[in-house]
Structures are given as C-alpha cells and as structure tokens.
C-alpha cells in the first residue's frame, strides 16, 4: 500500500461534472489499496473572478484582505469534492490550509511554507479517510493565525510540501496536458511528451515560463527527494516523471526557507577566449560556434554582452588542454567577421586569458531568491575577489575569477553559506539528479511507467525542452567601475527591493575613463519590476559612480534545457544557426551547464522558439490540444 498525494488544478475541477470525474479517479486509487491526500485549486476561473471583484472595490486592494478573499475559492472545491467522494461511499473530509497545519511566513500573497503540523492529517489518513486539502493557502504561527496565500503555483507547492512532510511514496500533479512537453503546445502543436525529466532540468524549464509545474514545487521535490509525476486528469496515460535526487536528510522545519545552497564547486582547469567588436547582426554567433563545433572544441560558459554602437563582444570558456585549438579557430574566423557595411570598422580582436577559475554555488531555486546571488557577490567582494564573468541558472550561480584567488573565493563562500570546506575532489560534485531515474522504484502499480523509462528508453537527447519567456525586461548600466564590490552593491540593492534577477552579463571590454577602468553590465528582470528597478538604480547611479541606466521591455528570452548537452560540442551552434536562418538577431547570450539562453526582440520570440524546437527535432507525430 502506498501513500499518495494527488493535486488537481483549476481546469481539472472546473465544473460539477469534472469534480465528479476527479472523485471517481480518487475512489479508484483508494480501492487499489492506497491512502490518498488530495490537494485542489479553486474551480476554473474562480480566482480571476475574485480578483476582478476586489479591483472593482479598490484599485490597490489590501494584501491581507486579498488573502482572506482568495482563500475562499479553494474552500468551495474541497467541500464539493468531499461530498462527491462521500456519495461514492468513500469516507472523506475537507480541510483548509490552516486545519491541515500548513504554517507559513507572515508575508501576504507570497508566503513561503515554514512547516506542516501533520498530526491531524495523519489521524484522518489512519482512519481510512481521503483528506481533501485546500491548496494555495496556509496560516501564520499560533497567536495571530493570519490566513496567507502562497502566490502563483501555490497549489503545486502545497501538494509537494505535504508529500514531503508525510514522506509520501510519490506526488501526482494532474493538469490539462498529458505531462511535460518539449515546449508549450499552444505555440507548437507537435510538442512531444517526455517520459521522464530530471529535477534540475524541470527547475530550469519551470523558471523559464513552462507553466506545468511551479519552480517552488520542484525545489521542494528536489530538496526532499519527492518523486513527482505530471499527468492529465482527462486520460489514464502514464504522464511524465520528474525524478529527484536521494534525500539529503533535511529538516522539515523552515521547509521552504532552509539553506538554498547545497554545494560550493570550483574548476581551475579553465581559460577564457573573448572575441571583441563583432558585428551586431544575425548569424555572427552561428558562424563562430559552428566553426568551433566542427573543430570539436567543447565550450563551457558562453557570454555575449551588450555594447554601445553596432558591435558586441562574445566570450567563452574552455578547459586548458584545448585552449590552443579554441584560440586558433577563433583567430582564423575573426577577420571574416569584419563589418561589411563599414569598411573602416575595427576588425574583431581575439583576447585570451589564462589562469582563471570558475567558482559556483549550487542548490535549488537560486534565481527565485534575490538575496542568494547578491550574497555570493558580496562575499567575493569582501574577500577582495574581482568577478570577470557571471553565469546564472535556477540551480547554479557561477563566477569566473583569477585562478590565484580561487582558494580564497571558495573558502569565503563555504563560510558564508555554511558549507563544510572539503578537498577539491569532494567539493566538485556531480549532478545528483542524473541517476535518479534508476534509483526511484515506487512500490505501486501506478508507478510502473518509471521502471519502463529506466530500462527501455533511448539515450537522453542533448536538449529536452525549449522555453520562451515574453515577460522579461533588460536593464543595462553603463560604465561601472571594474573593481571588487560593484556587483555586490548592484545586486544587493535589487535584493533589498525583492527584485529577482535572471541573466547577468558583463561586457568584456574595459574602457578607461578618468583613469578608472569601467565595464557595462546588463541583466534581465520581470517586466513588472523593470520600471521600479530602473528608477531605483538611477537614483543611486551618480552616488556610486555608475553611468546611464537603460531599460528595454521589448525583449524575449528563448532557452534550451538539457542535462545531455554537457560535453557535446555543437549544441549552441545549432541553436544559433536556427536563429540565423530566420534572420533573428541575438542581443545577449548566457549559458550554464544545462541551459543556453538568448535574448531576442520581443516580436521575434515565438518564431525563435518554433525555429529552435524544429532544429533539434523535438516535434512528435501527435498534436496536443489543450482543453479550453
């Protein structure tokens, strides 16, 4: 017998008929010998309707009262589903977040879960009842007992947190699509269903705008080793497994706010090659990295920065043994990238830097917590370590520094994030998710699919999914002094204002102004935060010696994700070539080990996603129609 947590979204419970269908599915699962906790969202568009009512009363409604209002939507669903189960003869009880014992921070509309008091929940389970829980909500600790909501994706978060607290065998997320697809089926109807995906890949896709799972839910699954499966509530298809690493023995206290960094990693076997003053036009990155891949040069980080005028800088890192080959390829292609429109335009210049190191912090949900990256930058600044390149992702933030400063950087980061300092071989850890498919073996017939995945699936392709984010804005700050502490000040200010930053790019060229070397820095934020961030940074720019702050909201970010791209030259080149064939200019490039992201013009975002999805052969033969 297994203990299963099932979650049903708003479309899955959008009508009385749909609620009765969910009740039948739950009843069938119980009759198979399982104990069930069901977490549900509000019916259909109920939450949207409640928000509309609030805005008709007040253009800026009080957040506490909004939580009080919005929490009522799920209460309707839990009562109706409990009634439907009881009509089938299945004992059931509905419970609000407060009754279940979901204790959160005192942050209205965006609370994180601190812990779950499972005593009452466990008692009802042991009595043979199906417990139907209102997702998306909780309560502050004893005393105030304020109702709180968890923000977007809160029901996913509730379900996985309950599964972690109960140590459930697995958690099923039921939605309106048959599982996790290679891209949004609303944009590419031939998007292909995946049998399984690692938690790190899913974290990246979720943070990039894939709406099937919220990043916070995946974070909890990763941290507590909760196997997840995403399935359609309309069919009995097996869905997609999100495989989690072996549990790390974390405390269930401070469940969502516990240590965000698991490891400090470093690699001293790195060198940097930068190509300066390349024309800012479609096809340049494709041409460069196409030649690099043909010479079988494996590239690690890739950064394309913004620059004033009509040129860009592209930098990448390689391992030291292949540096000479990488340098030769880059030097050979540089003259061919001379601007054709302006013969007097300076020829592209190759710059090589030896003796660098990459230091990284790794964990779940790095981007979603504004203070994590800022703390890393502040720690390096306090240790007197200057940052040469920055790479960010949901699971890792990496900085390229001088090799002579690597030991000092690692020691400082281990202290700051309370990570036990170890030898080089022990600090450099593999991705714990890559062997999870073989590890997971849930003892239940509903999980047979995962065993089929682990024994019969074909080799993992380098790219698993393509994502598009049309809700970002780019901020560029000109002429930051090139010295330790600048990144710490900048991103510390953003963190203080609770503004999350995604891509971060430093220009490779330094300009000496009044005797001070300076670089430009650009980064992306949510469009909702763009104007506030610009105003706040403009106010402090003169005081801190920065130049102009420029905001561009007409951008799109298109990304590919896949753990299999590690060690496979040519993946980036194929992505860049797909964009070049559509005459789509790349404005920024940033990479991590399992993700490559490009910023393009907003109006070209959908076309970019479709071109990249086709280039990697991710389309299937079946067309998926998302229910209305």
Secondary structure by P-SEA (a helix, b strand, c coil): ccbbbbbbcccccccaaaaaaaaaaaaaaaaabbbbbbbbccccaaaaaaaaaaaaacccccaaaaaaaaaaaaaaaaaaaaaaaaaacccccccccccccccccccccbbbbccccaaaaaaaaaaccbbbbbccccccccccbbbbbbccaaaaaaaaaaaaaacccbbbbbccccccccccccccccbbbbccccaaaaaaaaaaccccccaaaaaaaaacbbbbbbbbccccccccccccccccccccccccccccccbbbbbccbbbbbbccccccccaaaaaaaaaaaacccccbbbbbbbcccbbbbbbcccccaaaaaaaaaaaaccccccccccccccbbbbbbcbbbbbbccccccccccaaaaaaaaaaaaacccccbbbbcccbbbbbccccaaaaaaaaaaaaaccccccccccccccccccccccccccccccaaaaaaaccccccccccbbbbbccbbbbbbccccccccaaaaaaaaaaaacccccbbbbbcbbbbcccbbbbcccccccccaaaaaaaaaaaacccccccbbbbbccbbbbbbbbccccccccaaaaaaaaaaaacccccbbbbcccbbbbbccccaaaaaaaaaaaaacccccbbbbccc
